Amino acid sequence: MLTDFKTRLIRGDAFVGAFLCLPSPESAEIFAELGYDWLIIDTEHGPFDVLTAQRMLQAVGRRCPCVVRVPSWEEVWIKKALDIGAAGVLVPLVNTPAIAARVAAAARYAPEGTRGMGGARAHRYGVGFQEYVAHANREIAVIVQAEHIEAVDHIDAIAAVPGIDAIFVGPYDLSASMGRAGRIQDPEVQTAIRRVRDAALASGRKLGIYCRDPDSARDFMRQGYTLIGMSTDLNYLTQSAGAALAAAKGR
């Protein structure tokens, strides 16, 4: 059986998580032990192979749900992420409703979708195949990223696609697509982010966003965001290590 992540997601529970960019089961285990509500294994930007992502899922176990951010919206990546036992997928650059529909189909078995059949970790290596297949379509969480101005232009239609559970804002990529790389507070970037937020909430889709600090996380939750990706393991490591070194040397 899968975790209850999607049930809680649809209910509107708040999840504060982190992106895991380091291909390290120990890193994933530490964040789970700390009590994070969800973790995002970032195979889009991190130097991952599928086996390492699976090892991270195994290290976390049932401590908290793990979603895999896949490298692309192509079906093969979605299938691999789900077969290794992810509670859901976070799919980048879903810029049109046609792509959103392909993503939704790729995450579901026939007749609702096109996901290929095969025994893997998610199916308990075949021992739990029938049980998994019977429940997967309704328990897998499908989260698409709005991280390009093209997605903002199509956001009402994307939010209306059946089978999409949540929309996750990628503010940094969005700002870059608008010619304002990294300028998250630029008025036009903020307008685009609000456009995504309003469309998602109006459609009944759940809403997520990446942020870098606890103050921002709390502010976004007050605005109706329930899926918070708060920084990355890389950022936490560099900031903490850098601050400790500076303090030790009196800088």
Backbone as CSV, one residue per row, in Angstrom:
resi,resn,N_x,N_y,N_z,CA_x,CA_y,CA_z,C_x,C_y,C_z
1,MET,0.838,-1.201,0.000,0.000,0.000,0.000,0.874,1.252,0.000
2,LEU,0.384,2.287,-0.638,1.086,3.557,-0.657,0.840,4.315,0.649
3,THR,1.543,5.403,0.811,1.301,6.240,1.986,-0.027,6.971,1.824
4,ASP,-0.420,7.694,2.872,-1.659,8.477,2.804,-1.378,9.904,2.336
5,PHE,-0.274,10.115,1.630,0.121,11.456,1.210,-0.978,12.132,0.393
6,LYS,-1.509,11.452,-0.609,-2.496,12.101,-1.467,-3.773,12.406,-0.697
7,THR,-4.191,11.517,0.179,-5.386,11.780,0.985,-5.219,13.060,1.789
8,ARG,-4.082,13.195,2.405,-3.814,14.392,3.211,-3.634,15.623,2.334
9,LEU,-3.020,15.445,1.176,-2.856,16.554,0.227,-4.209,17.110,-0.196
10,ILE,-5.094,16.234,-0.621,-6.416,16.665,-1.087,-7.222,17.267,0.062
11,ARG,-7.010,16.781,1.266,-7.701,17.317,2.437,-7.252,18.733,2.754
12,GLY,-6.050,19.094,2.303,-5.552,20.439,2.536,-4.564,20.551,3.666
13,ASP,-4.026,19.409,4.126,-2.994,19.463,5.160,-1.776,20.228,4.651
14,ALA,-1.106,20.916,5.531,0.102,21.656,5.163,1.321,20.747,5.274
15,PHE,2.174,20.791,4.266,3.404,20.010,4.236,4.583,20.959,4.066
16,VAL,5.505,20.920,5.004,6.753,21.664,4.872,7.849,20.648,4.599
17,GLY,8.490,20.805,3.452,9.505,19.844,3.049,10.745,20.523,2.544
18,ALA,11.620,19.723,1.959,12.868,20.241,1.412,13.212,19.448,0.159
19,PHE,13.952,20.099,-0.734,14.471,19.437,-1.920,15.797,18.766,-1.575
20,LEU,15.936,17.523,-1.981,17.169,16.781,-1.765,17.917,16.700,-3.085
21,CYS,18.996,17.465,-3.171,19.796,17.526,-4.393,21.003,16.608,-4.346
22,LEU,21.416,16.208,-3.150,22.554,15.315,-2.991,22.094,13.865,-3.129
23,PRO,22.743,13.077,-3.957,22.348,11.675,-4.121,22.836,10.828,-2.951
24,SER,22.209,11.048,-1.795,22.687,10.438,-0.555,21.525,9.892,0.260
25,PRO,21.445,8.568,0.454,20.420,8.019,1.340,20.515,8.575,2.753
26,GLU,21.741,8.841,3.216,21.916,9.367,4.570,21.304,10.765,4.695
27,SER,21.463,11.586,3.668,20.857,12.916,3.680,19.340,12.809,3.787
28,ALA,18.759,11.920,2.990,17.306,11.729,3.040,16.865,11.240,4.410
29,GLU,17.627,10.330,4.983,17.285,9.771,6.283,17.332,10.837,7.372
30,ILE,18.319,11.711,7.305,18.436,12.790,8.295,17.216,13.697,8.245
31,PHE,16.819,14.125,7.046,15.666,15.024,6.929,14.394,14.335,7.417
32,ALA,14.258,13.053,7.151,13.080,12.324,7.635,13.094,12.239,9.152
33,GLU,14.269,11.970,9.740,14.368,11.884,11.195,14.081,13.226,11.863
34,LEU,14.395,14.319,11.183,14.134,15.647,11.733,12.641,15.987,11.770
35,GLY,11.837,15.244,11.016,10.399,15.452,11.076,9.803,16.253,9.933
36,TYR,10.532,16.391,8.833,9.953,17.086,7.675,8.715,16.343,7.202
37,ASP,7.727,17.118,6.720,6.438,16.531,6.335,6.491,15.797,5.011
38,TRP,7.374,16.237,4.111,7.563,15.550,2.841,8.949,15.908,2.323
39,LEU,9.448,15.092,1.413,10.754,15.331,0.818,10.634,15.206,-0.692
40,ILE,11.410,16.038,-1.391,11.399,16.020,-2.842,12.782,15.593,-3.316
41,ILE,12.873,14.400,-3.864,14.131,13.896,-4.395,14.309,14.484,-5.789
42,ASP,15.322,15.335,-5.930,15.427,16.184,-7.116,16.298,15.552,-8.188
43,THR,15.702,14.660,-8.970,16.447,14.031,-10.058,16.491,14.917,-11.300
44,GLU,15.832,16.078,-11.246,15.955,17.011,-12.368,17.314,17.709,-12.337
45,HIS,17.698,18.232,-11.182,18.937,19.003,-11.076,20.069,18.263,-10.370
46,GLY,19.735,17.309,-9.513,20.774,16.574,-8.807,21.414,15.513,-9.690
47,PRO,22.650,15.072,-9.360,23.362,14.067,-10.163,22.905,12.650,-9.820
48,PHE,21.675,12.326,-10.191,21.027,11.094,-9.753,20.982,10.034,-10.850
49,ASP,21.062,8.786,-10.423,20.558,7.690,-11.236,19.342,7.108,-10.513
50,VAL,18.605,6.250,-11.188,17.353,5.746,-10.616,17.612,4.892,-9.383
51,LEU,18.683,4.114,-9.395,18.967,3.245,-8.249,19.248,4.070,-6.998
52,THR,19.988,5.178,-7.144,20.261,6.021,-5.981,18.978,6.635,-5.437
53,ALA,18.109,7.082,-6.313,16.816,7.607,-5.864,16.044,6.540,-5.102
54,GLN,16.096,5.289,-5.579,15.420,4.197,-4.871,16.041,3.967,-3.504
55,ARG,17.348,4.034,-3.403,18.015,3.850,-2.115,17.586,4.934,-1.123
56,MET,17.352,6.142,-1.622,16.897,7.226,-0.743,15.481,6.966,-0.255
57,LEU,14.631,6.465,-1.127,13.278,6.098,-0.711,13.321,4.994,0.341
58,GLN,14.205,4.038,0.157,14.333,2.944,1.120,14.852,3.450,2.465
59,ALA,15.763,4.428,2.428,16.306,4.975,3.676,15.234,5.707,4.476
60,VAL,14.355,6.403,3.775,13.278,7.142,4.452,12.197,6.202,4.943
61,GLY,11.902,5.171,4.162,10.853,4.231,4.538,9.511,4.920,4.668
62,ARG,8.836,4.679,5.781,7.513,5.275,5.992,7.546,6.460,6.950
63,ARG,8.730,7.011,7.182,8.809,8.165,8.085,8.055,9.362,7.525
64,CYS,8.196,9.605,6.231,7.463,10.698,5.595,7.367,10.406,4.105
65,PRO,6.366,10.958,3.423,6.225,10.713,1.988,7.323,11.393,1.192
66,CYS,7.767,10.712,0.154,8.768,11.253,-0.762,8.187,11.342,-2.167
67,VAL,8.357,12.509,-2.748,7.983,12.749,-4.135,9.275,12.867,-4.932
68,VAL,9.271,12.348,-6.151,10.429,12.489,-7.023,10.163,13.591,-8.040
69,ARG,11.060,14.600,-8.062,10.997,15.553,-9.165,11.764,14.928,-10.327
70,VAL,11.022,14.628,-11.378,11.590,13.921,-12.521,12.335,14.909,-13.426
71,PRO,13.242,14.420,-14.270,13.991,15.320,-15.137,13.160,15.974,-16.224
72,SER,12.060,15.333,-16.599,11.280,15.794,-17.742,9.868,15.241,-17.619
73,TRP,8.948,15.841,-18.383,7.577,15.340,-18.358,7.365,14.113,-19.241
74,GLU,8.408,13.610,-19.854,8.269,12.422,-20.697,7.882,11.205,-19.856
75,GLU,7.099,10.336,-20.444,6.497,9.215,-19.723,7.521,8.314,-19.049
76,VAL,8.655,8.083,-19.684,9.622,7.142,-19.135,10.106,7.561,-17.748
77,TRP,10.283,8.865,-17.512,10.763,9.318,-16.217,9.702,9.177,-15.139
78,ILE,8.470,9.446,-15.497,7.362,9.308,-14.545,7.202,7.849,-14.140
79,LYS,7.265,6.973,-15.134,7.127,5.539,-14.860,8.222,5.048,-13.922
80,LYS,9.467,5.442,-14.170,10.566,4.985,-13.344,10.441,5.501,-11.913
81,ALA,10.044,6.765,-11.757,9.907,7.345,-10.423,8.835,6.625,-9.614
82,LEU,7.733,6.296,-10.239,6.657,5.625,-9.530,6.987,4.159,-9.267
83,ASP,7.670,3.516,-10.199,8.011,2.109,-10.001,8.980,1.899,-8.847
84,ILE,9.809,2.893,-8.523,10.716,2.712,-7.391,10.046,3.027,-6.059
85,GLY,8.777,3.474,-6.109,8.003,3.605,-4.878,7.725,5.006,-4.402
86,ALA,7.873,6.012,-5.263,7.565,7.380,-4.869,6.073,7.532,-4.596
87,ALA,5.752,8.413,-3.643,4.347,8.707,-3.343,3.700,9.584,-4.403
88,GLY,4.534,10.184,-5.242,4.019,11.025,-6.311,5.175,11.571,-7.122
89,VAL,4.828,12.334,-8.133,5.834,12.957,-8.976,5.610,14.462,-9.015
90,LEU,6.723,15.186,-9.074,6.717,16.621,-9.311,7.337,16.804,-10.690
91,VAL,6.560,17.365,-11.612,6.944,17.344,-13.022,7.260,18.754,-13.495
92,PRO,8.478,18.980,-13.996,8.880,20.327,-14.390,8.338,20.739,-15.755
93,LEU,8.296,22.050,-15.955,8.013,22.654,-17.258,6.740,22.129,-17.913
94,VAL,5.685,22.065,-17.123,4.378,21.702,-17.686,3.729,23.011,-18.129
95,ASN,3.970,23.364,-19.383,3.634,24.705,-19.872,2.319,24.790,-20.629
96,THR,1.708,23.639,-20.938,0.460,23.649,-21.702,-0.490,22.593,-21.151
97,PRO,-1.784,22.729,-21.429,-2.720,21.693,-20.982,-2.476,20.348,-21.659
98,ALA,-1.951,20.358,-22.871,-1.660,19.096,-23.548,-0.567,18.333,-22.814
99,ILE,0.468,19.030,-22.362,1.518,18.372,-21.584,0.960,17.890,-20.254
100,ALA,0.126,18.702,-19.614,-0.480,18.298,-18.342,-1.287,17.017,-18.501
101,ALA,-2.011,16.897,-19.599,-2.810,15.694,-19.840,-1.912,14.472,-20.038
102,ARG,-0.777,14.658,-20.711,0.162,13.549,-20.888,0.750,13.116,-19.558
103,VAL,1.052,14.068,-18.703,1.583,13.754,-17.385,0.567,12.963,-16.565
104,ALA,-0.664,13.439,-16.552,-1.709,12.757,-15.786,-1.901,11.327,-16.270
105,ALA,-1.853,11.129,-17.575,-2.017,9.784,-18.135,-0.824,8.892,-17.794
106,ALA,0.377,9.453,-17.853,1.584,8.652,-17.609,1.656,8.132,-16.183
107,ALA,0.971,8.802,-15.255,1.015,8.409,-13.841,-0.074,7.414,-13.475
108,ARG,-0.882,6.988,-14.436,-2.012,6.104,-14.136,-2.054,4.914,-15.081
109,TYR,-2.450,3.788,-14.511,-2.625,2.587,-15.315,-3.909,2.679,-16.137
110,ALA,-3.957,1.912,-17.226,-5.164,1.803,-18.046,-6.308,1.248,-17.183
111,PRO,-7.546,1.653,-17.460,-7.976,2.462,-18.609,-7.885,3.972,-18.385
112,GLU,-7.464,4.414,-17.201,-7.393,5.850,-16.926,-6.160,6.511,-17.508
113,GLY,-5.129,5.706,-17.801,-3.892,6.289,-18.278,-3.086,5.328,-19.111
114,THR,-1.793,5.599,-19.203,-0.915,4.861,-20.100,0.306,4.285,-19.383
115,ARG,0.328,4.301,-18.064,1.487,3.807,-17.324,1.735,2.336,-17.623
116,GLY,2.983,2.011,-17.901,3.321,0.636,-18.228,3.316,-0.272,-17.011
117,MET,3.001,-1.535,-17.254,2.986,-2.545,-16.202,4.375,-3.152,-16.032
118,GLY,4.759,-3.353,-14.787,6.040,-3.998,-14.528,6.249,-4.132,-13.029
119,GLY,6.864,-5.223,-12.616,7.092,-5.440,-11.196,8.370,-4.748,-10.736
120,ALA,8.284,-3.979,-9.645,9.434,-3.244,-9.119,9.240,-3.053,-7.618
121,ARG,10.024,-2.149,-7.040,9.926,-1.935,-5.600,8.526,-1.515,-5.183
122,ALA,7.873,-0.643,-5.971,6.528,-0.175,-5.626,5.550,-1.336,-5.473
123,HIS,5.789,-2.406,-6.232,4.889,-3.563,-6.232,5.391,-4.661,-5.297
124,ARG,6.339,-4.271,-4.409,6.993,-5.248,-3.520,7.606,-6.363,-4.354
125,TYR,8.206,-5.957,-5.469,8.928,-6.861,-6.364,8.039,-7.993,-6.882
126,GLY,6.769,-7.680,-7.039,5.819,-8.644,-7.585,4.927,-9.267,-6.538
127,VAL,5.399,-9.325,-5.301,4.603,-9.955,-4.235,3.304,-9.194,-4.001
128,GLY,3.354,-7.872,-4.107,2.163,-7.059,-3.887,1.639,-6.411,-5.152
129,PHE,1.879,-7.055,-6.300,1.555,-6.430,-7.580,0.076,-6.073,-7.701
130,GLN,-0.804,-7.017,-7.472,-2.231,-6.780,-7.661,-2.747,-5.725,-6.684
131,GLU,-2.265,-5.778,-5.458,-2.687,-4.802,-4.461,-2.275,-3.395,-4.876
132,TYR,-1.030,-3.247,-5.331,-0.534,-1.931,-5.736,-1.324,-1.396,-6.930
133,VAL,-1.489,-2.217,-7.945,-2.193,-1.772,-9.151,-3.628,-1.378,-8.831
134,ALA,-4.246,-2.076,-7.884,-5.639,-1.773,-7.526,-5.786,-0.408,-6.874
135,HIS,-4.728,0.088,-6.227,-4.836,1.337,-5.478,-4.056,2.506,-6.067
136,ALA,-3.108,2.231,-6.935,-2.155,3.262,-7.359,-2.817,4.458,-8.016
137,ASN,-3.781,4.219,-8.889,-4.368,5.339,-9.631,-4.978,6.389,-8.718
138,ARG,-5.542,5.967,-7.606,-6.181,6.945,-6.735,-5.252,7.441,-5.628
139,GLU,-4.092,6.790,-5.453,-3.211,7.170,-4.351,-1.954,7.916,-4.787
140,ILE,-1.588,7.846,-6.049,-0.407,8.558,-6.539,-0.742,10.041,-6.688
141,ALA,0.133,10.905,-6.208,-0.054,12.352,-6.318,0.667,12.871,-7.560
142,VAL,-0.059,13.625,-8.358,0.495,14.202,-9.582,0.568,15.718,-9.404
143,ILE,1.785,16.231,-9.327,2.023,17.651,-9.072,2.797,18.219,-10.250
144,VAL,2.271,19.248,-10.867,2.933,19.843,-12.024,3.505,21.204,-11.646
145,GLN,4.620,21.547,-12.263,5.261,22.816,-11.962,4.847,23.893,-12.960
146,ALA,4.517,25.050,-12.412,4.327,26.270,-13.201,5.579,27.095,-12.966
147,GLU,6.490,27.038,-13.903,7.793,27.671,-13.710,8.274,28.385,-14.979
148,HIS,7.321,28.706,-15.843,7.648,29.406,-17.086,6.471,30.310,-17.415
149,ILE,6.744,31.428,-18.042,5.667,32.365,-18.357,4.636,31.740,-19.291
150,GLU,5.054,30.767,-20.105,4.091,30.070,-20.958,3.066,29.319,-20.118
151,ALA,3.520,28.709,-19.021,2.590,28.024,-18.121,1.614,29.017,-17.505
152,VAL,2.101,30.194,-17.131,1.225,31.221,-16.569,0.155,31.609,-17.593
153,ASP,0.556,31.744,-18.845,-0.394,32.116,-19.894,-1.483,31.070,-20.083
154,HIS,-1.173,29.797,-19.756,-2.143,28.704,-19.955,-2.670,28.158,-18.633
155,ILE,-2.485,28.881,-17.535,-2.681,28.270,-16.229,-4.123,27.850,-15.965
156,ASP,-5.095,28.581,-16.470,-6.489,28.167,-16.249,-6.765,26.817,-16.899
157,ALA,-6.285,26.632,-18.111,-6.502,25.367,-18.817,-5.707,24.238,-18.177
158,ILE,-4.481,24.513,-17.725,-3.681,23.486,-17.046,-4.382,23.036,-15.773
159,ALA,-4.869,23.984,-14.999,-5.538,23.650,-13.736,-6.812,22.848,-13.946
160,ALA,-7.400,22.947,-15.127,-8.648,22.242,-15.410,-8.433,20.816,-15.896
161,VAL,-7.195,20.401,-16.125,-6.927,19.058,-16.654,-7.239,18.011,-15.592
162,PRO,-8.087,17.031,-15.901,-8.383,15.970,-14.924,-7.115,15.193,-14.575
163,GLY,-7.002,14.847,-13.304,-5.872,14.037,-12.876,-4.690,14.821,-12.351
164,ILE,-4.753,16.139,-12.420,-3.716,16.975,-11.822,-4.146,17.306,-10.396
165,ASP,-3.315,16.951,-9.425,-3.686,17.141,-8.022,-3.224,18.466,-7.454
166,ALA,-2.088,18.960,-7.922,-1.550,20.197,-7.360,-0.666,20.894,-8.387
167,ILE,-0.536,22.197,-8.202,0.325,23.018,-9.042,1.380,23.648,-8.145
168,PHE,2.634,23.508,-8.555,3.763,23.932,-7.738,4.514,25.040,-8.476
169,VAL,4.605,26.196,-7.850,5.261,27.349,-8.468,6.774,27.244,-8.293
170,GLY,7.499,27.404,-9.407,8.958,27.505,-9.372,9.354,28.945,-9.633
171,PRO,9.487,29.762,-8.595,9.639,31.210,-8.807,10.934,31.605,-9.504
172,TYR,12.005,30.859,-9.293,13.278,31.266,-9.884,13.293,31.011,-11.387
173,ASP,12.869,29.823,-11.815,12.785,29.574,-13.251,11.761,30.495,-13.907
174,LEU,10.676,30.748,-13.192,9.666,31.656,-13.734,10.259,33.039,-13.970
175,SER,10.999,33.532,-12.997,11.604,34.857,-13.163,12.579,34.876,-14.340
176,ALA,13.326,33.787,-14.515,14.269,33.721,-15.635,13.546,33.738,-16.970
177,SER,12.406,33.029,-17.046,11.653,32.995,-18.300,11.060,34.353,-18.656
178,MET,10.994,35.244,-17.677,10.473,36.592,-17.892,11.589,37.621,-18.087
179,GLY,12.827,37.136,-18.201,13.947,38.041,-18.367,14.348,38.756,-17.095
180,ARG,13.985,38.178,-15.942,14.275,38.798,-14.650,14.865,37.745,-13.709
181,ALA,15.896,37.070,-14.160,16.443,35.920,-13.444,16.797,36.255,-12.001
182,GLY,16.176,35.519,-11.079,16.460,35.687,-9.657,15.766,36.851,-8.990
183,ARG,15.082,37.684,-9.755,14.428,38.879,-9.186,12.990,38.516,-8.808
184,ILE,12.870,37.745,-7.751,11.578,37.188,-7.362,10.586,38.270,-6.954
185,GLN,11.078,39.346,-6.371,10.198,40.399,-5.886,9.836,41.421,-6.963
186,ASP,10.337,41.233,-8.174,9.949,42.124,-9.268,8.422,42.138,-9.398
187,PRO,7.799,43.303,-9.553,6.329,43.370,-9.591,5.696,42.460,-10.648
188,GLU,6.321,42.351,-11.820,5.727,41.494,-12.852,5.853,40.016,-12.501
189,VAL,6.946,39.634,-11.866,7.090,38.247,-11.422,6.064,37.943,-10.336
190,GLN,5.890,38.857,-9.401,4.898,38.666,-8.354,3.486,38.569,-8.921
191,THR,3.205,39.355,-9.936,1.892,39.279,-10.596,1.681,37.915,-11.222
192,ALA,2.725,37.370,-11.864,2.618,36.050,-12.479,2.403,34.967,-11.423
193,ILE,3.103,35.068,-10.303,2.930,34.093,-9.229,1.505,34.147,-8.677
194,ARG,0.997,35.345,-8.477,-0.388,35.474,-7.989,-1.381,34.919,-9.003
195,ARG,-1.075,35.058,-10.273,-1.960,34.517,-11.319,-2.062,32.997,-11.197
196,VAL,-0.935,32.350,-10.956,-0.945,30.896,-10.764,-1.705,30.539,-9.491
197,ARG,-1.415,31.262,-8.420,-2.089,30.986,-7.150,-3.604,31.090,-7.295
198,ASP,-4.070,32.154,-7.896,-5.510,32.375,-8.003,-6.179,31.312,-8.869
199,ALA,-5.520,30.922,-9.962,-6.096,29.908,-10.850,-6.161,28.554,-10.159
200,ALA,-5.114,28.206,-9.432,-5.097,26.920,-8.743,-6.190,26.856,-7.684
201,LEU,-6.276,27.890,-6.871,-7.265,27.886,-5.805,-8.685,27.914,-6.354
202,ALA,-8.890,28.661,-7.439,-10.229,28.724,-8.039,-10.661,27.380,-8.611
203,SER,-9.695,26.599,-9.070,-10.013,25.302,-9.682,-10.109,24.179,-8.659
204,GLY,-9.736,24.465,-7.427,-9.734,23.426,-6.402,-8.461,22.614,-6.353
205,ARG,-7.471,22.982,-7.169,-6.188,22.283,-7.111,-5.400,22.775,-5.900
206,LYS,-4.625,21.894,-5.321,-3.762,22.299,-4.229,-2.559,23.043,-4.800
207,LEU,-1.891,23.777,-3.918,-0.919,24.757,-4.370,0.381,24.607,-3.598
208,GLY,1.495,24.636,-4.332,2.800,24.555,-3.696,3.752,25.584,-4.257
209,ILE,4.876,25.773,-3.557,5.872,26.742,-4.006,7.211,26.438,-3.342
210,TYR,8.268,26.825,-4.040,9.609,26.775,-3.475,9.902,28.091,-2.771
211,CYS,10.521,27.996,-1.592,10.988,29.193,-0.897,12.281,28.850,-0.168
212,ARG,12.938,29.877,0.378,14.274,29.664,0.925,14.356,29.791,2.446
213,ASP,13.284,30.204,3.134,13.418,30.444,4.574,12.075,30.273,5.268
214,PRO,12.090,30.096,6.599,10.851,29.858,7.353,9.859,31.013,7.287
215,ASP,10.332,32.244,7.291,9.408,33.378,7.221,8.603,33.344,5.925
216,SER,9.278,33.068,4.828,8.577,32.966,3.547,7.598,31.796,3.557
217,ALA,8.015,30.684,4.151,7.135,29.511,4.215,5.841,29.843,4.947
218,ARG,5.958,30.508,6.089,4.754,30.865,6.852,3.871,31.825,6.061
219,ASP,4.480,32.773,5.382,3.711,33.724,4.586,2.956,33.015,3.471
220,PHE,3.607,32.093,2.798,2.936,31.370,1.718,1.793,30.510,2.255
221,MET,1.972,29.903,3.411,0.889,29.092,3.973,-0.315,29.958,4.324
222,ARG,-0.062,31.178,4.765,-1.182,32.097,5.018,-1.929,32.446,3.735
223,GLN,-1.248,32.370,2.598,-1.867,32.694,1.317,-2.603,31.515,0.685
224,GLY,-2.521,30.356,1.301,-3.231,29.198,0.771,-2.354,28.117,0.175
225,TYR,-1.043,28.312,0.196,-0.128,27.267,-0.260,-0.034,26.192,0.818
226,THR,-0.119,24.941,0.403,-0.031,23.844,1.374,1.163,22.932,1.139
227,LEU,1.792,23.016,-0.016,2.980,22.219,-0.314,4.181,23.149,-0.373
228,ILE,4.952,23.170,0.684,6.092,24.075,0.766,7.380,23.281,0.570
229,GLY,8.154,23.687,-0.422,9.492,23.146,-0.604,10.481,24.173,-0.083
230,MET,10.926,24.015,1.150,11.719,25.045,1.826,13.203,24.739,1.695
231,SER,13.805,25.327,0.698,15.231,25.253,0.440,15.653,23.829,0.064
232,THR,16.968,23.601,0.088,17.547,22.333,-0.351,18.579,21.854,0.657
233,ASP,18.877,20.573,0.584,19.942,20.054,1.456,21.269,20.746,1.171
234,LEU,21.529,21.078,-0.076,22.754,21.794,-0.434,22.823,23.162,0.241
235,ASN,21.699,23.895,0.190,21.680,25.214,0.821,21.890,25.123,2.325
236,TYR,21.212,24.154,2.965,21.368,24.009,4.412,22.816,23.671,4.769
237,LEU,23.442,22.821,3.988,24.818,22.424,4.269,25.774,23.601,4.102
238,THR,25.656,24.304,2.990,26.593,25.402,2.743,26.379,26.554,3.721
239,GLN,25.128,26.870,4.026,24.863,27.982,4.940,25.347,27.664,6.346
240,SER,25.015,26.474,6.841,25.415,26.119,8.205,26.935,25.980,8.328
241,ALA,27.537,25.300,7.362,28.978,25.111,7.412,29.701,26.443,7.262
242,GLY,29.209,27.271,6.364,29.831,28.580,6.164,29.704,29.473,7.389
243,ALA,28.539,29.474,8.010,28.331,30.299,9.205,29.202,29.814,10.355
244,ALA,29.336,28.492,10.508,30.168,27.957,11.589,31.626,28.332,11.380
245,LEU,32.094,28.231,10.151,33.480,28.595,9.858,33.741,30.074,10.107
246,ALA,32.808,30.902,9.652,32.965,32.344,9.869,32.975,32.686,11.355
247,ALA,32.119,32.022,12.150,32.077,32.283,13.587,33.373,31.845,14.270
248,ALA,33.890,30.690,13.848,35.119,30.189,14.456,36.302,31.091,14.170
249,LYS,36.310,31.710,13.013,37.427,32.589,12.634,37.166,34.052,12.971
250,GLY,36.012,34.317,13.627,35.716,35.659,14.066,35.360,36.599,12.942
251,ARG,34.839,36.071,11.833,34.464,36.930,10.713,33.012,37.368,10.851
